[in-house]
Amino acid sequence: MGYFFILLYLIIVGLVIEIASTLLVFTGLKKSISRYQVISMLTGTGFTTDESKLIIDHPLRRKISAFLILFGAFSLAVIISSISNILSNDFKTTELMVISSSLLVLLFILKIPQIRHFFSKTIEEETKDSYPLSELPIKDVLYFDKDDFITTLEVRDDFHYVGKKVHTLIKRGEDVHIILLIRGDMPIRENLYEQEIQEGDRLIVYGNEPLIRSKFFEEEEKPKDKEESRHDQRPQEPKDPEAKL
């Protein structure tokens, strides 16, 4: 009976992982990333990766992560206690079966496409309405169209705009915007478009993705910094802290 109790509790842990992963997907996180981060938070390992920033920077994801961290600590205590109680045969398997069955039903409900779409839309709207703009991830603030894109353009010595002013990068009517210039450790916003581009500068570029790629990147080269979004083809979030809002 004791071994059955442990097996049943592990099933509950697995269901919690799937439910939490699904909820994180509702917030716009990729499924592969969400499952790994859920396991990391439950076990307390691997949560120092760059992808953890996607959890920390989002207000609703932080709440889910707080529950998972606490549940992980509680689960470890339960498993240790279960092993120590095997000899006493003091298990509440009936109650545990009810809990696991309830979680299984909840997981199936969350997997229904209509439910997923409803919760994804509701969470996105409530997040924008309930939290300050500065606490929202980049994709929720700047991505309104499937082609919206933000990236870091690193200026090398062979960049043909070196020595020219920032405004020469963009032609009139183009859906491309330079929102920040970083020179060394110093961000430059004042008179940005009149600044002369120098080797080693980093430009935060925002606008239409196909246009940005065609203007500043070779066909076979992909931008280093991309924003992670709900679509697999979307770019990932810039790793440079200066590139965030």
C-alpha positions as CSV (number, residue, x, y, z in Angstrom):
1,M,0.0,0.0,0.0
2,G,2.9,2.4,0.8
3,Y,4.4,2.0,-2.6
4,F,1.0,2.5,-4.2
5,F,0.7,5.7,-2.3
6,I,4.0,7.0,-3.5
7,L,3.1,6.1,-7.1
8,L,-0.2,7.9,-6.8
9,Y,1.5,11.0,-5.4
10,L,4.0,11.0,-8.3
11,I,1.0,10.9,-10.7
12,I,-0.3,14.0,-8.9
13,V,3.0,15.7,-9.4
14,G,3.0,14.8,-13.1
15,L,-0.5,16.2,-13.4
16,V,0.5,19.4,-11.6
17,I,3.4,19.7,-14.1
18,E,1.1,19.4,-17.1
19,I,-1.5,21.8,-15.7
20,A,1.1,24.4,-14.8
21,S,2.8,24.0,-18.2
22,T,-0.6,24.5,-19.9
23,L,-1.3,27.6,-17.8
24,L,2.1,29.1,-18.8
25,V,1.3,28.4,-22.4
26,F,-1.9,30.4,-21.9
27,T,0.4,33.4,-21.0
28,G,2.2,33.1,-24.4
29,L,5.2,30.8,-23.4
30,K,6.2,28.0,-25.7
31,K,5.2,24.5,-24.6
32,S,8.8,23.1,-24.6
33,I,10.1,26.0,-22.5
34,S,7.1,26.0,-20.1
35,R,7.4,22.3,-19.2
36,Y,11.2,22.5,-18.6
37,Q,10.8,25.6,-16.4
38,V,7.9,24.0,-14.4
39,I,10.1,21.0,-13.7
40,S,13.0,23.3,-12.8
41,M,10.8,25.2,-10.3
42,L,9.4,22.0,-8.7
43,T,12.8,20.5,-8.2
44,G,14.7,23.7,-7.5
45,T,17.3,22.9,-10.2
46,G,18.0,24.6,-13.6
47,F,16.0,27.7,-12.9
48,T,19.1,29.9,-13.4
49,T,19.0,29.5,-17.2
50,D,18.4,32.5,-19.4
51,E,14.9,31.2,-20.1
52,S,14.0,31.8,-16.5
53,K,13.9,35.5,-17.3
54,L,10.7,34.8,-19.3
55,I,9.1,33.6,-16.1
56,I,10.4,36.3,-13.8
57,D,9.6,39.2,-16.1
58,H,5.9,38.3,-16.4
59,P,3.6,39.0,-13.4
60,L,1.2,36.1,-13.8
61,R,4.0,33.6,-14.5
62,R,5.6,34.7,-11.3
63,K,2.5,33.7,-9.3
64,I,2.5,30.3,-11.0
65,S,6.2,29.9,-10.3
66,A,5.6,30.8,-6.6
67,F,3.0,28.0,-6.3
68,L,5.3,25.5,-8.0
69,I,8.3,26.3,-5.8
70,L,6.2,25.8,-2.6
71,F,4.5,22.7,-4.0
72,G,7.9,21.3,-4.9
73,A,9.2,21.7,-1.3
74,F,5.9,20.2,0.0
75,S,6.2,17.3,-2.3
76,L,9.7,16.5,-1.2
77,A,8.5,16.4,2.4
78,V,5.5,14.2,1.5
79,I,7.7,11.7,-0.4
80,I,10.2,11.5,2.5
81,S,7.4,11.1,5.0
82,S,5.8,8.4,2.9
83,I,8.9,6.4,2.8
84,S,9.3,6.7,6.5
85,N,5.6,5.6,7.0
86,I,5.8,2.5,4.9
87,L,6.3,0.4,8.0
88,S,3.4,2.0,9.8
89,N,1.0,1.5,7.0
90,D,-0.7,4.8,7.7
91,F,-1.7,6.1,4.2
92,K,-4.8,8.0,3.0
93,T,-4.9,6.5,-0.5
94,T,-8.6,7.1,-1.0
95,E,-8.2,10.8,-0.5
96,L,-5.2,10.8,-2.7
97,M,-7.1,9.0,-5.5
98,V,-9.8,11.7,-5.3
99,I,-7.2,14.4,-5.7
100,S,-5.5,12.8,-8.6
101,S,-8.8,12.1,-10.4
102,S,-9.8,15.8,-9.9
103,L,-6.5,17.0,-11.3
104,L,-6.8,14.6,-14.3
105,V,-10.3,16.0,-15.1
106,L,-8.9,19.6,-14.8
107,L,-6.1,18.8,-17.1
108,F,-8.5,17.3,-19.7
109,I,-10.6,20.5,-19.5
110,L,-7.6,22.8,-20.0
111,K,-6.6,20.8,-23.1
112,I,-9.9,21.6,-24.8
113,P,-9.1,24.0,-27.7
114,Q,-12.0,26.4,-26.9
115,I,-11.0,26.5,-23.3
116,R,-7.3,27.2,-24.2
117,H,-8.3,30.0,-26.5
118,F,-10.6,31.5,-24.0
119,F,-8.1,31.5,-21.1
120,S,-5.2,32.7,-23.4
121,K,-7.3,35.7,-24.5
122,T,-8.6,36.4,-21.0
123,I,-5.2,36.2,-19.3
124,E,-3.6,38.5,-22.0
125,E,-6.4,41.1,-21.6
126,E,-6.3,41.0,-17.8
127,T,-2.5,41.2,-17.7
128,K,-2.6,44.4,-19.8
129,D,-5.3,45.9,-17.7
130,S,-4.1,45.0,-14.3
131,Y,-0.3,45.6,-14.4
132,P,1.8,48.7,-15.2
133,L,3.3,48.8,-18.7
134,S,6.8,48.5,-17.2
135,E,6.0,45.1,-15.7
136,L,4.8,43.5,-18.9
137,P,7.1,41.5,-21.2
138,I,8.1,43.0,-24.5
139,K,5.8,40.9,-26.6
140,D,2.7,42.1,-24.7
141,V,3.8,45.8,-25.1
142,L,5.2,46.0,-28.6
143,Y,3.9,43.0,-30.5
144,F,0.5,43.9,-32.1
145,D,1.0,42.2,-35.5
146,K,2.6,38.8,-36.5
147,D,5.4,40.7,-38.2
148,D,6.3,43.0,-35.3
149,F,9.9,42.5,-34.2
150,I,12.5,43.9,-31.9
151,T,16.2,43.0,-31.9
152,T,19.7,44.3,-31.2
153,L,21.8,45.4,-34.2
154,E,25.5,45.2,-33.4
155,V,27.7,47.6,-35.4
156,R,30.8,46.0,-36.8
157,D,33.7,47.6,-38.6
158,D,32.3,46.4,-42.0
159,F,28.9,47.9,-41.4
160,H,28.3,50.3,-44.2
161,Y,26.6,52.9,-42.0
162,V,29.6,53.5,-39.8
163,G,30.3,57.2,-39.7
164,K,26.8,58.1,-40.8
165,K,24.0,59.5,-38.6
166,V,21.3,57.2,-37.2
167,H,18.6,58.8,-39.3
168,T,20.3,57.6,-42.5
169,L,19.4,54.0,-41.6
170,I,15.7,54.5,-42.3
171,K,14.0,55.9,-45.3
172,R,10.8,57.9,-45.2
173,G,7.7,55.6,-44.8
174,E,9.6,52.5,-43.7
175,D,8.2,50.6,-40.7
176,V,11.5,50.5,-38.9
177,H,12.3,52.5,-35.8
178,I,15.6,52.9,-33.8
179,I,14.5,53.2,-30.2
180,L,17.9,53.2,-28.4
181,L,21.6,53.4,-29.1
182,I,24.0,51.7,-26.6
183,R,27.6,52.9,-26.7
184,G,29.7,50.9,-24.3
185,D,27.6,50.8,-21.1
186,M,25.8,54.1,-21.8
187,P,22.3,54.2,-23.4
188,I,21.7,57.2,-25.7
189,R,18.2,58.5,-26.3
190,E,18.7,62.2,-26.5
191,N,19.1,63.5,-30.1
192,L,19.2,59.8,-31.0
193,Y,18.7,60.2,-34.8
194,E,21.5,62.8,-35.0
195,Q,24.1,60.6,-33.4
196,E,26.9,59.3,-35.5
197,I,27.1,55.5,-35.7
198,Q,30.4,54.1,-34.4
199,E,31.9,50.6,-34.5
200,G,30.9,48.7,-31.4
201,D,27.5,50.5,-31.0
202,R,24.4,48.5,-30.4
203,L,21.1,49.7,-31.9
204,I,17.8,48.5,-30.6
205,V,15.6,48.2,-33.7
206,Y,11.8,47.8,-33.7
207,G,9.4,47.4,-36.6
208,N,8.5,45.1,-39.4
209,E,10.5,41.8,-39.2
210,P,10.9,41.1,-42.9
211,L,12.0,44.7,-43.6
212,I,14.5,44.7,-40.7
213,R,16.0,41.4,-41.9
214,S,16.3,42.6,-45.5
215,K,17.9,45.9,-44.5
216,F,20.4,44.9,-41.8
217,F,21.0,41.2,-41.9
218,E,22.3,38.8,-44.5
219,E,19.8,36.2,-45.8
220,E,21.6,33.4,-44.1
221,E,22.2,35.3,-40.9
222,K,19.6,35.6,-38.2
223,P,19.4,38.3,-35.6
224,K,20.9,37.3,-32.2
225,D,18.2,38.7,-30.1
226,K,14.6,37.7,-30.6
227,E,11.5,37.9,-28.5
228,E,9.9,34.7,-27.4
229,S,6.3,34.6,-28.3
230,R,3.3,32.4,-28.7
231,H,4.2,31.5,-32.3
232,D,7.1,29.2,-33.0
233,Q,8.4,31.5,-35.8
234,R,8.5,34.5,-33.5
235,P,11.8,35.8,-32.2
236,Q,13.0,35.4,-28.7
237,E,13.3,38.0,-26.0
238,P,16.5,40.2,-26.3
239,K,19.1,39.0,-23.8
240,D,20.6,42.5,-23.3
241,P,18.9,44.1,-20.3
242,E,19.2,47.5,-22.0
243,A,17.0,46.2,-24.8
244,K,14.1,45.8,-22.5
245,L,11.6,48.4,-21.6
